[in-house]
Each structure stands twice: as C-alpha cells, then as structure tokens.
C-alpha cells in the first residue's frame, strides 16, 4: 500500500481535485475547489484538502503548449505549486495536455453537456484524475517515484 496522492488541475478560477486509491492503482475525481481571490487562503484550503486524506504528495498538472513548451499558464501553475510546496506538500508536475478535452468528452458520453456542468464543474476534477492516472502509470512502469 502507498500513501494516497492528490492531484490538482490548477486554473485561474478553479482547481480540480482527484485522489489515488490507497494502493495507487487508480485515480478518483473528488471535488472542484473554487478559488477565492486570496492566494494564501487558496493554498491553505488545498493543503487542508490534501491532509484530509493523508496525502503528502501532490501531482500538479502542468499546462504545456502543443509542442511541449511552457506557456504563460505554466508559470502561474509553477508559482502556485511552489506555494503548495512551501506549505509542506511534495510536488510533482505532470503534463496536462488534452486532459480537459478528454474530461469534457467523458461528460458528454455520460449525457452531461457543458451547459449542465457550469455549476458543478466536474470537468476540473475529472481532468485532475486524468493527470493523476498518467502519473500513477509512470510509477507502475518504474519511471518516477
């Protein structure tokens, strides 16, 4: 059994959250945290969410351009992750390209349109689960830890 791992899909307005199962076999979409505009408050809230499940490692989705280079959003995400790290979480970055697109596709297959998802924003937590699944697959293949 491994410690649970949390994943964050960090956006300007929302942060999708997902957790691993206790064995590190799969990712489970959890919540969408709505950012308050108070950076330190957001960091504290996300650290509390991680701690509530005993997670000490956070996989943070890194938004890259199609060609793999970093974007303006990448820098914002890195600053956010650095604050999470200063607050005590171990941070690992994972490429998040196409995760939101895949999450939207999943919701459409379940009959949930973009319009229906406006309030719940399940797309963000599903995208976080995709980010975490990618990381867990690498652990299983021995690429990371």
C-alpha positions as CSV (number, residue, x, y, z in Angstrom):
1,X,0.0,0.0,0.0
2,X,1.3,3.5,-0.8
3,X,0.2,6.8,0.7
4,X,-2.6,8.5,-1.1
5,X,-1.6,11.0,-3.7
6,X,-3.6,14.1,-4.5
7,X,-3.7,15.7,-8.0
8,X,-4.6,19.3,-8.7
9,X,-5.7,20.8,-12.1
10,X,-4.9,24.4,-11.3
11,X,-6.8,27.1,-13.1
12,X,-7.3,30.8,-12.6
13,X,-10.8,30.4,-11.1
14,X,-11.0,26.7,-10.1
15,X,-8.8,23.8,-9.0
16,X,-9.9,20.3,-9.9
17,X,-9.0,17.7,-7.2
18,X,-8.5,14.0,-7.5
19,X,-7.1,11.3,-5.2
20,X,-5.4,8.0,-5.7
21,X,-6.9,4.9,-4.1
22,X,-4.8,3.6,-1.1
23,X,-3.0,1.2,-3.4
24,X,-2.1,3.7,-6.1
25,X,-3.9,1.7,-8.7
26,X,-6.3,4.3,-10.0
27,X,-7.4,8.0,-9.7
28,X,-10.7,9.1,-8.3
29,X,-12.2,12.5,-9.2
30,X,-13.0,14.3,-6.0
31,X,-14.0,18.0,-5.9
32,X,-13.6,21.3,-7.6
33,X,-12.3,24.0,-5.4
34,X,-13.4,27.5,-6.4
35,X,-10.6,30.0,-5.9
36,X,-11.4,32.9,-3.6
37,X,-9.0,35.5,-5.0
38,X,-7.0,35.3,-1.8
39,X,-3.9,33.3,-2.8
40,X,-2.8,32.3,0.7
41,X,-6.3,31.2,1.6
42,X,-6.5,29.1,-1.5
43,X,-3.1,27.4,-0.7
44,X,-4.2,26.7,2.9
45,X,-7.6,25.3,1.7
46,X,-5.9,22.9,-0.8
47,X,-3.3,21.8,1.7
48,X,-6.2,21.0,4.1
49,X,-8.0,19.0,1.4
50,X,-4.8,17.0,0.8
51,X,-4.3,16.5,4.5
52,X,-7.9,15.3,5.0
53,X,-6.9,12.2,3.0
54,X,-3.4,11.8,4.3
55,X,-1.8,12.9,1.1
56,X,1.7,14.4,1.4
57,X,2.4,14.3,-2.4
58,X,0.6,16.4,-4.9
59,X,0.7,15.9,-8.6
60,X,0.1,19.2,-10.3
61,X,-0.9,19.4,-13.9
62,X,1.5,21.5,-15.9
63,X,-0.2,23.2,-18.9
64,X,2.1,22.9,-21.9
65,X,1.7,24.2,-25.4
66,X,1.0,21.6,-28.2
67,X,4.8,21.5,-28.9
68,X,5.7,20.8,-25.3
69,X,7.0,24.2,-24.4
70,X,5.8,26.1,-21.4
71,X,3.0,28.7,-21.6
72,X,2.1,31.8,-19.5
73,X,-0.3,29.5,-17.6
74,X,2.6,27.1,-16.9
75,X,4.4,29.9,-15.0
76,X,1.2,30.7,-13.0
77,X,0.9,27.0,-12.2
78,X,4.6,26.7,-11.1
79,X,4.1,29.7,-8.7
80,X,1.0,28.1,-7.3
81,X,2.8,24.8,-6.9
82,X,5.8,26.5,-5.2
83,X,3.4,27.9,-2.6
84,X,1.9,24.4,-2.0
85,X,5.5,23.1,-1.6
86,X,6.4,25.8,0.9
87,X,3.2,24.8,2.8
88,X,4.5,21.3,3.1
89,X,3.4,19.2,0.1
90,X,5.8,17.4,-2.0
91,X,5.1,18.5,-5.6
92,X,5.4,16.5,-8.8
93,X,4.5,18.0,-12.2
94,X,2.7,16.0,-14.9
95,X,1.9,17.1,-18.4
96,X,-1.8,18.0,-18.5
97,X,-2.2,18.5,-22.3
98,X,-5.6,17.2,-23.5
99,X,-6.9,16.3,-20.0
100,X,-9.7,18.9,-20.1
101,X,-10.7,17.8,-23.6
102,X,-10.8,14.2,-22.5
103,X,-12.8,15.1,-19.4
104,X,-15.3,17.0,-21.5
105,X,-15.6,14.0,-23.8
106,X,-16.3,11.8,-20.8
107,X,-19.0,14.1,-19.5
108,X,-20.7,14.3,-23.0
109,X,-20.7,10.5,-23.1
110,X,-22.5,10.5,-19.8
111,X,-25.0,12.9,-21.2
112,X,-23.7,16.0,-19.3
113,X,-23.4,19.0,-21.6
114,X,-21.0,21.9,-21.0
115,X,-24.1,23.9,-20.0
116,X,-25.2,21.3,-17.4
117,X,-21.7,21.2,-15.9
118,X,-21.5,25.0,-15.5
119,X,-22.2,25.0,-11.7
120,X,-20.6,21.7,-10.6
121,X,-17.5,22.0,-12.9
122,X,-17.0,18.2,-12.7
123,X,-14.7,18.7,-15.7
124,X,-12.0,20.0,-13.5
125,X,-11.9,17.1,-11.1
126,X,-12.1,14.6,-14.0
127,X,-9.1,16.4,-15.6
128,X,-7.3,16.1,-12.3
129,X,-8.0,12.4,-12.3
130,X,-6.5,12.1,-15.8
131,X,-3.4,13.9,-14.6
132,X,-3.1,11.5,-11.7
133,X,-3.7,8.4,-13.8
134,X,-0.8,9.5,-16.0
135,X,1.5,9.8,-13.0
136,X,0.4,6.5,-11.5
137,X,1.0,4.7,-14.8
138,X,4.6,6.1,-14.8
139,X,5.1,4.8,-11.2
140,X,3.9,1.4,-12.2
141,X,6.4,1.4,-15.1
142,X,9.2,2.5,-12.8
143,X,9.7,5.9,-14.4
144,X,9.0,8.0,-11.3
145,X,8.6,8.0,-7.6
